């Protein structure tokens, strides 16, 4: 296994704004500096000249524009990886802001200290504008304690064994290449699909709770439906990963725990809205699991990633 001496950061961007600028500034302040920042931007016209100018003024930044038709959760990140020659790379989203100057060090340490570590993902903290339900979901999915997951954990953790997130996740490049990288295309879950391949090949997934980014969403009920349709569809498209590892049980645990928290923490007024959004999430997820039985028009209407849905249904 190669020693990790250099690492790059890969960020797909789409209409990047103030959060992206904060992210960029925090990355430059990291105690463990990156080699290159590789930004794959969807549609040149959707990035402001202010942001473009700041990126290009940094000689460590490589900016590549692609069309909306070219974007894909897996393929776009794979493009970024192809432009990197570092020993490791960190995938991030354009709205995940480092919580402090230790983020990159904690992630790379997570890979370096375990020769079988294929991935090391960060803890996500809710943004100040997040409602209480969203705040608790972040705590539930990203607890304060770090852990290492392997094939031996599958009977105990089920689908959570493969849980990792490209919102902020470091990859060992040697292992990544040996496993064939990301799948060719993915509407969602490219991180978990890769994690499953890594775990089943005998590698481990590290969760570094000390590596923290601020990242959360205040989705409407319809946005939750569309997002979870893509989630369900991605699972249906990869039965080799998700068949036999039901995620509904984990989802139910989360719903029950969040509802209990809202009641006991004095936020019971948020409960009706949370239950309403949960219903839409479940409908979207179940519909996504059955995407191949639905009419083309329904798939296109329900998907969050419309372009992926159009491409997919054209092949049917």
QUINOR-V902607 format. One record per residue. N is the residue number from 1. SS is DSSP state (h for helix, s for strand, l for the rest). D_FIRST is the distance of its C-alpha to the first C-alpha in Angstrom with 2 decimals. Layout:
# QUINOR-V902607
n ss d_first
N SS D_FIRST
N SS D_FIRST
This chain:
# QUINOR-V902607
n ss d_first
1 l 0.00
2 l 3.81
3 l 6.59
4 l 9.04
5 l 12.04
6 l 14.07
7 s 15.10
8 s 18.10
9 s 20.57
10 s 22.10
11 s 25.57
12 s 28.00
13 s 31.48
14 l 34.89
15 l 37.98
16 l 36.08
17 l 38.39
18 h 38.72
19 h 35.70
20 h 33.54
21 h 35.05
22 h 34.35
23 h 30.74
24 h 30.46
25 h 32.15
26 h 29.99
27 h 26.75
28 h 28.15
29 l 28.83
30 l 25.38
31 l 24.45
32 l 20.87
33 l 21.78
34 l 20.24
35 l 19.89
36 l 21.99
37 s 23.95
38 s 24.33
39 s 27.45
40 s 28.52
41 s 32.18
42 s 34.46
43 l 37.83
44 h 38.46
45 h 41.85
46 h 40.38
47 l 38.64
48 l 41.17
49 h 41.71
50 h 41.20
51 h 37.63
52 h 36.90
53 h 38.30
54 h 36.24
55 h 32.98
56 h 33.89
57 l 35.06
58 l 31.50
59 l 29.82
60 l 26.35
61 s 27.51
62 s 27.36
63 s 29.97
64 s 30.36
65 s 33.37
66 s 33.60
67 l 36.59
68 h 37.11
69 h 37.13
70 h 33.59
71 l 32.12
72 l 30.04
73 h 27.76
74 h 24.89
75 h 25.84
76 h 26.48
77 h 23.08
78 h 21.56
79 h 23.74
80 h 22.33
81 h 18.71
82 h 19.98
83 l 21.32
84 l 18.11
85 l 15.75
86 l 13.83
87 l 10.19
88 s 11.79
89 s 15.34
90 s 17.98
91 s 20.67
92 s 24.07
93 s 27.65
94 l 30.39
95 l 32.20
96 l 29.52
97 s 30.42
98 s 28.21
99 l 30.18
100 l 29.28
101 l 27.28
102 l 24.35
103 h 23.00
104 h 20.05
105 h 19.04
106 h 19.25
107 h 17.17
108 h 14.28
109 h 14.61
110 h 14.43
111 h 10.97
112 h 9.76
113 l 11.52
114 l 10.10
115 l 6.57
116 l 8.60
117 s 10.36
118 s 10.93
119 s 13.95
120 s 15.92
121 s 19.61
122 s 22.48
123 s 25.87
124 s 28.80
125 s 32.12
126 l 35.43
127 l 37.24
128 l 40.61
129 l 42.55
130 l 41.01
131 l 43.47
132 h 43.09
133 h 41.85
134 h 39.02
135 h 38.21
136 h 38.06
137 h 35.93
138 h 33.26
139 h 33.56
140 h 33.44
141 h 30.32
142 l 28.53
143 l 29.62
144 l 29.29
145 l 26.88
146 l 23.11
147 s 21.47
148 s 18.45
149 s 19.23
150 l 18.10
151 h 19.92
152 h 21.98
153 h 23.60
154 h 25.14
155 h 28.43
156 h 28.89
157 h 27.66
158 h 28.35
159 h 27.59
160 h 26.46
161 h 23.25
162 h 22.28
163 l 23.83
164 l 21.97
165 l 23.51
166 l 22.86
167 l 25.60
168 s 22.75
169 s 19.18
170 s 15.76
171 s 13.07
172 s 9.34
173 h 10.08
174 h 7.38
175 h 8.45
176 h 11.88
177 h 12.36
178 h 11.41
179 l 14.00
180 l 16.53
181 l 16.77
182 l 20.02
183 l 23.05
184 l 25.52
185 l 28.02
186 l 28.55
187 l 31.52
188 l 29.59
189 l 26.66
190 h 23.95
191 h 21.66
192 h 22.70
193 h 22.58
194 h 18.93
195 h 18.36
196 h 20.24
197 h 18.14
198 h 14.92
199 h 16.80
200 h 18.39
201 l 15.20
202 l 14.20
203 l 12.21
204 s 13.90
205 s 15.97
206 s 16.61
207 s 20.07
208 s 20.53
209 s 24.32
210 s 24.38
211 s 23.15
212 s 26.47
213 s 28.10
214 s 31.75
215 l 32.15
216 l 34.92
217 l 37.58
218 l 41.28
219 l 41.60
220 l 45.05
221 h 45.77
222 h 45.69
223 h 42.41
224 h 40.97
225 h 42.41
226 h 40.88
227 h 37.43
228 h 37.47
229 h 38.82
230 h 35.67
231 h 33.62
232 h 35.59
233 h 35.47
234 h 31.69
235 h 31.51
236 h 34.17
237 h 32.38
238 l 29.26
239 h 30.71
240 h 27.59
241 h 26.06
242 h 29.12
243 l 31.64
244 l 32.33
245 l 30.79
246 l 33.80
247 l 33.40
248 h 37.15
249 h 36.94
250 h 34.45
251 h 36.66
252 h 39.71
253 h 38.17
254 h 37.48
255 h 41.02
256 h 42.66
257 h 40.72
258 h 41.45
259 h 45.12
260 h 45.49
261 h 43.96
262 h 46.33
263 h 49.28
264 h 48.45
265 l 47.36
266 l 50.58
267 l 49.31
268 h 51.16
269 h 52.70
270 h 49.35
271 h 49.28
272 h 51.39
273 h 49.28
274 h 46.07
275 h 47.54
276 h 48.75
277 h 45.35
278 h 43.76
279 h 46.21
280 h 45.25
281 h 41.54
282 h 42.24
283 h 44.52
284 h 41.97
285 h 39.18
286 h 41.44
287 h 42.71
288 h 39.23
289 h 38.36
290 l 41.44
291 h 40.98
292 h 41.40
293 h 44.83
294 l 46.07
295 l 48.08
296 h 46.33
297 h 48.36
298 h 47.23
299 h 43.51
300 h 44.03
301 h 46.11
302 h 43.82
303 l 40.43
304 l 39.15
305 l 37.28
306 h 40.42
307 h 38.99
308 h 36.40
309 h 39.26
310 h 41.50
311 h 38.94
312 h 38.25
313 h 41.94
314 h 42.80
315 l 40.74
316 l 42.76
